[in-house]
Each structure stands twice: as C-alpha cells, then as structure tokens.
Amino acid sequence: MSNLNIPLMADVAAEGKTPEVLFWVGCAGSFDARAQKVTVAFCKILNEVGIDFAILGQEESCTGDPARRAGNEFIFQMTALQNIEVLNMYKVEKIVCTCPHCFNILKNEYPALGGNYEVLHHTQFLQQLINDGRLKMKEGGAFQGKKITYHDSCYIGRANGVYEAPRTVLESLDNQLVELKRSRKNGLCCGAGGAQMFKEDEPGNKRINTERSEEALASGAPIVAANCPFCITMLRDGVTAAGKQEDVMVYDLAELIVDNNGL
C-alpha cells in the first residue's frame, strides 16, 4: 500500500493544478476495514491507468445521507453545505464515488443546495475506462470461465437506473455471469439501505440479508460481486451465517479487476 499514489486536493491545489477527478472516499471507505480494501483497489486502478485524481482527506465529511434518511434535515443541510463549500472552493467538476449512497446524494440532492457536479459511481467510471481502452483486462485472468453472480445495489439500480455498467465491467473479466432470481429493477435490497445494518430487527421470520444471501448461494456461483460497502457487509454476513464463508466470497468490482490484472 505504501507505493500507492493518492494525492490530497489541498496539495494539488497548492501547486496550482486541478485534477481530472475527485475520488470521494466516503465514511465506509475511510473507516471500515472491509471497505478500505475497496478504496485501495480502486486507487490501484486509478494509478495503473494514469488517472489524474485527488481525495479531500480530512477535509471530506459525511455527505449527510444517513441524517437525511433518518429524518434529521438540519444535520443533513449543515453537513452538505460544509462539503459544498469545500468542493466549490477547489472548483471540483467531476466526482467518482465507490459508495452508491454517496453517489446518489451528491448527484441528485446536492444541486438543490448549490453543489452542481458531474458525479459517477465507480462502476460507471470503470466502464468508461474500459470502453476508452485506458483499462485493459488481462486475458486468461483469474476469473476466466468462473461463475460470478451480481447483486444490484438499490441506490445504483432502482434509484438511478444503473444496471449495464457493472455488468459490462464483469463481462470484461471473461467470466460466466449468473443472474440472481431477483435482479435489475426487481432486485432485492440487502437491508442496509433500510438501516438494518445499524439497528435491531423488526419482528419477522428471517433477516433480509439472509434472504438475499440465500438467493446468491442458490446461484451456485463461488463469487458474489457487489458495488456498495454496505451490501458487501450484509451479503458477507449472510454467507457467513449460512456457514459458506470458505466457499463463497463477496467482492467489489474494483477488487475483481485488481485480482484479474495482478495489480
């Protein structure tokens, strides 16, 4: 990790430069041990293809998404306006997020407060890099011919209609994509978007992430691909609860690319 080049926006700006992309790391990508691996994987890809990017570092705060979803509009607006002030100070134009929740709120809800940016989820950005020939997949890589199933994250799928980009990225790995019984616009939430990751369950017969994980296990794929730090946690917990953690792995798409290309 020490050889990774991850510039800070403040340092780049001090040199009078403006990076092509601001990578919005997000709370999970910064502090959660599992999500940090996705952050590192994505930065490895950015370094490999020569993307001019920077992060805010300690100047990045939570987007305020959890506060708004919980109904605390005051905290949301206070947090969002602080972030917008920083982003506009640096004249940021293009933001890439590895978290669908950050992506959704920056793209769709910050404009009402004066934060107008081109916002992409990292699966969309990776698809663009592949289409432009900047990111080339190693032939005969680690996942050639292997079964991989894909979980549509709610805030990428149903909330923003992004279904093809992650599948296009997966297809570039030369694997066998196995669709889940409930996918695309009919995909089943892992539960985290409804705060099931943070609170006690409501009365019922089964946890929602258990239901979703059982569908993933039923696909017969040894690899479950996702694109959200919360989905990865919920699916991994469901797979572990089923005692299949040694047989089925849950990965972000960026991690799959890093493994495939040996980065």
Secondary structure as GFF3:
##gff-version 3
##sequence-region A 1 263
A	DSSP	alpha_helix	9	14	.	.	.	ID=ss1
A	DSSP	beta_strand	21	24	.	.	.	ID=ss2
A	DSSP	alpha_helix	26	31	.	.	.	ID=ss3
A	DSSP	alpha_helix	33	49	.	.	.	ID=ss4
A	DSSP	beta_strand	53	54	.	.	.	ID=ss5
A	DSSP	three_ten_helix	57	59	.	.	.	ID=ss6
A	DSSP	alpha_helix	65	69	.	.	.	ID=ss7
A	DSSP	alpha_helix	73	89	.	.	.	ID=ss8
A	DSSP	beta_strand	94	97	.	.	.	ID=ss9
A	DSSP	alpha_helix	100	108	.	.	.	ID=ss10
A	DSSP	three_ten_helix	111	113	.	.	.	ID=ss11
A	DSSP	beta_strand	118	121	.	.	.	ID=ss12
A	DSSP	alpha_helix	122	131	.	.	.	ID=ss13
A	DSSP	beta_strand	147	150	.	.	.	ID=ss14
A	DSSP	alpha_helix	164	171	.	.	.	ID=ss15
A	DSSP	beta_strand	176	179	.	.	.	ID=ss16
A	DSSP	three_ten_helix	184	186	.	.	.	ID=ss17
A	DSSP	three_ten_helix	192	194	.	.	.	ID=ss18
A	DSSP	alpha_helix	208	218	.	.	.	ID=ss19
A	DSSP	beta_strand	223	226	.	.	.	ID=ss20
A	DSSP	alpha_helix	229	241	.	.	.	ID=ss21
A	DSSP	beta_strand	249	252	.	.	.	ID=ss22
A	DSSP	alpha_helix	253	261	.	.	.	ID=ss23
###
